[in-house]
Amino acid sequence: MGKLTEMLYDRRRHIGTASQARSKKEWMKEQTAAFIRAAKSEFRKTFNVRTSIAALAVLALTSVGVYTAHDKVKTATPVYRVYIDGEYTGVVRDQASIQEQMEKYGPLLKAHVAFLPVHQAVKGTNEWTVANAIAESTKTMVDMVVVRVNGQDIVHVKDKETAEKLIQTLEAQYVKPDSNATVKLSEQVDFVPLHADKQTLVSFDAALALIQQGKNERKTYVVSRGDSLWDIASKNNITVDQLAQANPNIADVDALAEGQQINLVAVEPLISVDTVSEETRELTTNYEVEYRDDDSLDVGTEKIIQDGKEGKKTQTVRITRHNGAVTKEDVLSEHVTAEPVKEIISKGTHKQAYSSYSGSAAPVSGSWAYPIGGGYISSQYGENRGGKPHLAIDIAAAMGTPVYASNNGTVIQAGDLGDGYGNCIRISHSNGVVTIYGHLSSMNVSVGQAVQKGQRIGGVGSTGDSTGAHLHYEVRVNGVHVNPTPYM
Ligand SMILES: [Zn+2]
């Protein structure tokens, strides 16, 4: 029991209401006090004065009903039992004068004082006692400031300075100290001086948390081992975008740590901060790729004749943000600092004539490596294939068997051009020699890459026009097919 309550209780012991049966009086007191406590607790939670008053009104009606049913005594004029913080204080006949007295203490006192109309035979009323008790209860009232958002009382803080510090703290979350941003609150926020019960005062930290947590229920999730953002979103029936919005402070969503707590619901604070700032940023611009037909290259081969290079530009933008999230971007000016450089690629158009088949090995310089780590030759060079000679050597081998570059060179193709070779690598060597590795299941190199003799470039497969896992090894010299045997 607080000091005030004790004091009131003592006083009541002396005054009492002798006309009431003790048991009924106790029963009523308990019932009423329980209702009022519930209403008060609701009041503290929501800070909504109207709710509490409404709850008390409902309580008053309910109690009258209950009481009348139990008590056959009725008089024409009701009197009012007065409760302060759920404690019975006395009976008054003139409710209006007491309420008038309370007006000067504002709505919060109203929430602490309840009137219960009763029909009872009362020998005397306690106007003086009740007035005194109310005056006494105001001794716990102090000057404070209520933060009012769009006309609704949100929280009571010590003074104007504390209220101002709250707003400054909210703003500082979204505005860097050296920023040129203009800052505006989305809501109409007023600080209104108030004389109210000091129990309703809230600390700075609690007030800040209340404002920041806002209207939505705060649902969180603790990251477990191996969780991806996508996992968490789908487990909780939200989209990855919504999850990202709910966690604007997580910059790198791929770096979620086990045990980390993240929000599942975007929190809309009671007071939002809108900023508008002018910022300068550097952007890169993509380059174009131009293909040029080249009859000096075979169909299916490409050669980069000019490397592409990204361009750069500087933009001045006006960025509008709501609680740190970008809502609008206006480009104010743009200045190109480096033009992009077009990539130019020669695309071979030269079709191999059947007559280019010589059937004999061309002179070969240097030593060459065997292009595969196993298997057996399943089709020789020049073998009849439906009336046409096979212009390569096929080596059948298990799927995935390593395929090696048969000499130093530069990769000029690493991909499937849809020409029947499937995944195919072509390497350009010195003296106009090009080696071709067809039907691969995997490729470890990319166009433009320099490779060494014996370097693993891929794995045997059966892609393209192929009926089983094998390496199609083909060699051309200056665009003309030659027998690959000396080149392996
Ligand atoms: Zn073949």
Residues whose N, C-alpha, C, O or C-beta is under 5 A from the ligand:
A	BS01	ZN	A392 D394 H472
